[in-house]
């Protein structure tokens, strides 16, 4: 004989289990939503995200751009700004103000001479740049430092900066014929003030001047860039 179905409130244990199951599902959904939100707001960086950027910073293209900026800064006569582009290991060999003063005492033979980069070779954190200036081709070194390429003077120049004063360097360059016409005259070569020394000519006043005796004051056109030694094109 079949029994009729029982109606009425379910037992207390069954109700508790049902509520617990519902709460567990709700908590799980909330946790999943929280994790998804965190990942969207703070995506995790992977090596693939950063590697291309680091390679681009050390690339031949970036080294070429940095080298062209440095060479253009030098050729424009902004020697203090050029010194700012040196590596942190090279800057201590000479103070910024001393470096600027060196070019006041001995300007380059060829000023405003542009450099054209012909090749760039990158090996790790070092780059070798070949550039053609007003006279010949020269080689320049750069090092990757602090996220950018910075200029490094040749080893011999750094040694000279450490061991010699600015006045000594300027005098040596003047003696070697490596200074432009705007250089400060050498005090030891100043004209004699001895009154017994008679000038080579004296102007005649009140009488017509002999045109053949008039000295020529035609300005010098400066050195031919093609004849300038490579060592004097960039002495920084």
C-alpha positions as CSV (number, residue, x, y, z in Angstrom):
1,X,0.0,0.0,0.0
2,X,1.5,3.3,-1.1
3,X,2.0,6.0,1.5
4,X,0.8,9.5,0.7
5,X,3.6,12.1,0.3
6,X,4.5,14.0,3.4
7,X,4.1,17.8,3.3
8,X,5.4,20.4,5.6
9,X,8.6,22.1,6.5
10,X,11.9,20.3,5.7
11,X,14.1,19.1,8.4
12,X,16.5,21.7,10.0
13,X,19.7,19.8,8.9
14,X,18.7,19.8,5.2
15,X,18.0,23.6,5.3
16,X,21.4,24.3,6.8
17,X,23.1,22.3,4.1
18,X,21.3,24.1,1.4
19,X,22.2,27.6,2.8
20,X,25.8,26.6,3.2
21,X,26.0,25.4,-0.4
22,X,24.5,28.7,-1.6
23,X,27.0,30.7,0.5
24,X,29.9,28.7,-0.8
25,X,28.9,29.4,-4.4
26,X,28.5,33.2,-3.7
27,X,31.9,33.4,-2.0
28,X,33.5,31.5,-4.9
29,X,32.0,33.9,-7.4
30,X,33.2,36.9,-5.4
31,X,36.7,35.6,-5.1
32,X,36.9,34.9,-8.8
33,X,35.6,38.4,-9.6
34,X,38.1,40.0,-7.3
35,X,41.0,38.1,-8.8
36,X,39.9,39.0,-12.3
37,X,39.7,42.7,-11.3
38,X,43.1,42.7,-9.8
39,X,44.7,41.2,-12.9
40,X,43.0,43.7,-15.2
41,X,44.1,46.7,-13.1
42,X,47.7,45.3,-12.4
43,X,48.8,43.1,-15.3
44,X,51.8,41.0,-14.5
45,X,54.9,42.0,-16.6
46,X,56.6,39.2,-18.4
47,X,60.1,39.1,-19.8
48,X,58.6,39.3,-23.2
49,X,57.2,42.8,-22.3
50,X,60.6,44.3,-21.3
51,X,63.1,42.5,-23.5
52,X,62.3,44.2,-26.8
53,X,62.6,47.6,-25.1
54,X,66.1,46.9,-23.7
55,X,67.2,45.6,-27.1
56,X,65.9,48.8,-28.7
57,X,67.8,51.0,-26.3
58,X,71.1,49.2,-27.1
59,X,70.5,48.9,-30.8
60,X,72.6,50.3,-33.6
61,X,69.9,52.9,-34.4
62,X,69.9,54.3,-30.9
63,X,73.7,54.4,-30.8
64,X,73.8,56.3,-34.1
65,X,71.3,58.8,-32.9
66,X,73.2,59.4,-29.7
67,X,76.5,59.7,-31.6
68,X,75.1,62.2,-34.1
69,X,73.7,64.4,-31.2
70,X,77.1,64.4,-29.5
71,X,79.0,65.2,-32.6
72,X,76.6,67.9,-33.6
73,X,76.8,69.5,-30.1
74,X,80.6,69.5,-30.3
75,X,80.8,70.9,-33.9
76,X,78.4,73.7,-32.9
77,X,80.8,74.9,-30.2
78,X,78.6,74.0,-27.2
79,X,81.5,72.4,-25.4
80,X,79.8,72.5,-22.0
81,X,76.8,70.7,-23.4
82,X,79.1,68.2,-25.1
83,X,80.8,67.5,-21.8
84,X,77.4,66.7,-20.3
85,X,77.1,63.9,-22.8
86,X,80.2,62.1,-21.5
87,X,80.1,59.0,-19.5
88,X,80.2,59.3,-15.7
89,X,83.6,57.6,-15.7
90,X,85.1,60.1,-18.1
91,X,83.7,63.3,-16.7
92,X,85.9,63.3,-13.6
93,X,89.1,63.5,-15.7
94,X,88.5,67.2,-16.3
95,X,86.0,69.7,-14.8
96,X,83.3,71.1,-17.1
97,X,84.5,74.7,-16.7
98,X,88.1,73.7,-17.4
99,X,87.0,71.9,-20.5
100,X,85.1,74.9,-21.8
101,X,88.1,77.2,-21.0
102,X,90.4,74.9,-22.9
103,X,88.5,75.7,-26.1
104,X,88.6,79.4,-25.2
105,X,92.4,79.2,-25.1
106,X,92.6,77.0,-28.2
107,X,89.6,76.8,-30.5
108,X,89.5,74.1,-33.1
109,X,91.2,74.8,-36.4
110,X,88.0,74.1,-38.3
111,X,84.9,75.4,-36.5
112,X,81.3,74.5,-37.4
113,X,82.6,71.4,-39.2
114,X,79.8,68.8,-39.5
115,X,80.4,65.1,-38.9
116,X,78.7,62.4,-41.0
117,X,78.4,59.0,-39.4
118,X,79.5,56.2,-41.8
119,X,79.2,53.1,-39.6
120,X,78.2,52.0,-36.1
121,X,79.3,48.7,-34.4
122,X,77.6,47.7,-31.2
123,X,79.0,45.0,-28.9
124,X,77.2,44.7,-25.6
125,X,77.4,48.0,-23.7
126,X,80.0,49.5,-26.1
127,X,79.6,51.1,-29.5
128,X,82.3,52.2,-32.0
129,X,81.3,55.0,-34.3
130,X,83.1,55.9,-37.5
131,X,82.4,59.4,-38.7
132,X,83.8,61.7,-41.4
133,X,84.6,65.3,-40.4
134,X,85.9,68.2,-42.4
135,X,89.2,66.5,-43.1
136,X,89.2,62.7,-42.6
137,X,87.5,59.8,-40.9
138,X,87.7,59.4,-37.1
139,X,86.6,56.8,-34.6
140,X,84.6,57.6,-31.5
141,X,83.6,55.4,-28.5
142,X,80.3,55.3,-26.7
143,X,79.2,53.3,-23.7
144,X,75.6,52.4,-22.7
145,X,75.0,53.8,-19.3
146,X,71.9,54.7,-17.3
147,X,69.6,53.8,-20.2
148,X,71.4,55.9,-22.9
149,X,74.6,56.0,-24.9
150,X,77.3,58.3,-23.6
151,X,80.6,59.5,-25.2
152,X,84.0,58.3,-24.0
153,X,87.1,60.2,-25.0
154,X,90.1,58.3,-26.2
155,X,92.4,56.9,-23.5
156,X,95.3,59.2,-24.4
157,X,93.1,62.3,-24.1
158,X,91.8,61.1,-20.7
159,X,95.4,60.7,-19.6
160,X,96.3,64.2,-20.7
161,X,93.3,65.6,-18.9
162,X,94.4,63.9,-15.7
163,X,98.1,64.8,-15.8
164,X,98.2,68.2,-17.4
165,X,96.6,71.6,-16.7
166,X,94.4,73.4,-19.1
167,X,97.1,76.0,-19.8
168,X,99.6,73.2,-20.6
169,X,97.2,71.5,-22.9
170,X,96.5,74.7,-24.7
171,X,100.2,75.6,-25.1
172,X,101.0,72.2,-26.5
173,X,98.2,72.5,-29.0
174,X,99.3,76.0,-30.0
175,X,102.9,74.7,-30.5
176,X,101.7,71.9,-32.6
177,X,99.6,74.2,-34.7
178,X,96.3,72.9,-33.6
179,X,94.6,76.1,-32.5
180,X,92.3,78.3,-34.6
181,X,92.8,82.0,-35.2
182,X,90.6,83.1,-32.3
183,X,92.9,81.6,-29.7
184,X,94.3,83.7,-26.9
185,X,97.8,85.0,-27.8
186,X,100.7,83.4,-26.0
187,X,102.0,85.9,-23.5
188,X,105.6,84.8,-24.2
189,X,105.1,85.8,-27.8
190,X,103.9,89.4,-27.0
191,X,105.6,92.2,-29.1
192,X,108.5,93.9,-27.4
193,X,107.8,97.2,-25.7
194,X,111.4,98.3,-26.0
195,X,111.3,101.9,-27.3
196,X,114.5,101.4,-29.2
197,X,112.8,99.0,-31.5
198,X,111.6,100.8,-34.6
199,X,108.4,99.6,-36.3
200,X,108.9,98.2,-39.8
201,X,106.9,101.1,-41.2
202,X,105.3,104.3,-40.0
203,X,102.4,106.0,-41.5
204,X,103.0,109.3,-43.2
205,X,100.5,112.0,-42.4
206,X,99.9,115.1,-44.6
207,X,101.5,113.5,-47.7
208,X,100.1,111.1,-50.3
209,X,100.8,107.5,-49.3
210,X,102.6,105.3,-51.6
211,X,100.1,102.7,-52.7
212,X,102.9,100.1,-53.1
213,X,103.9,100.6,-49.5
214,X,100.4,100.1,-48.0
215,X,100.3,96.8,-46.0
216,X,97.7,94.3,-47.0
217,X,95.0,93.6,-44.3
218,X,93.1,91.0,-46.3
219,X,91.5,88.5,-43.9
220,X,92.8,85.0,-43.8
221,X,90.4,82.5,-45.2
222,X,91.5,79.9,-42.6
223,X,92.9,76.5,-43.1
224,X,91.8,74.2,-45.9
225,X,89.6,71.5,-44.1
226,X,91.0,68.9,-46.4
227,X,94.6,69.6,-45.1
228,X,93.7,69.6,-41.4
229,X,95.2,66.7,-39.5
230,X,92.6,64.3,-38.2
231,X,94.0,64.6,-34.6
232,X,93.0,68.3,-34.6
233,X,89.4,67.9,-36.0
234,X,88.0,66.9,-32.6
235,X,90.2,67.4,-29.6
236,X,87.5,66.7,-27.0
